[in-house]
């Protein structure tokens, strides 16, 4: 996927469109301080659904026979940061696009 190095985007701090420099950041994974399933487990407890029903099959792996679709994905999502040339503030893109290779031109 090819992206331009400089893009005109809206800057909420200046409330106008300015030129932004595109930077690619490394995708940060989950770690001990931000585990993957903590939020959803808390949500289940608040709704009262998780008492006495095991883990709802949500937080465990599927049976061995059905593990064909398991494993790492082939592509990673892009993690782009946009740095404003006027204010110097950095904005993060809302959601990434899956791509094997990202090229800034």
N, C-alpha and C positions, 0 to 999 in steps of 0.2 A: 504494500500500500504506500503510495506517495503522498506526502503532505508538504505544503509550502512552509518555509522557515519563518516567514513574517505574514501575519494575518490581521485583518481589521476586525476587532471584536468590541462588544460593549463593555465598558468599564463601569461597574456599579458605584465605585468610589468617586469618580469624576462625573458620572452620569452622562457619558457621551461615548461615541465610538472612537477608539484609538488603535494605533498599531501595536500588536503584541508579538513578541518573539516566542516561537514554539520550542519547548524543551521536552525531551523524552525522559521520564523518570523510571526508575526500576520499580516494578510492581512489588509492593510490600505485602508479604503474606501474613497470616495470622500467627500470633505467638501466645505465650502463656498469659500475658496481660489482656489479650483480646481473643479468647478462644471462639471457635466457630459457632458452637451451638448454645452458648450461654444465654443469649437474649431470648431465643425461642423457648428454651426450657423455663425461664422465668415467666414468659408470657403464658405458657401452658399451666403453670402452677397458679397464676393469678386467675385464670379462667376456671380453675378447679377441675381440669380434665386429667391431670397427670397422677392423681392419687389412686393407687390400686390397679392401674392399667398397664404397668410396665413402661416401656418407652415409646409406645405407639408405633413401633417399627421405624421411627424416624431417625433415631440416633444410632442405629446398628447397621451392619452390612447385610446385604441380601444373602440368601442361601447360596451354597457353593455352586449348585447347578445353574443358577441364573447370573453368574458373574462374568458373562461374556462382555457386557457393556461397561465393565468397571475399569478404572485405570486413569492415567493422566490424559488430559485433552491434548490435541495436536498443536493447538495454537494458544497464545496468551492474549489477554486483552491489552489494548494500548493504554498507557498512563501518561497523558500529555499535560504539561503545565504551560500556561500562557503568561508571560511576563510583560507587563505594560511598559512601553518605552518612556511614557511621560511620568507616571507615578512610581514605577518600579515595583508595583504590587503584583503578586502571582495569583492567578486563578487556575483552579483545577477543573478539568472537564468532568461533566456530570456522570457519564457512563462511557466506558471504552468500547471499541469495536474490535472484534477478533481478527487478528491478522498474523500471518507467519513472520513477515518481515516488514518493518517500518522504515521508510526512507524519507528524510527531510531534504527537500530540494529548494 
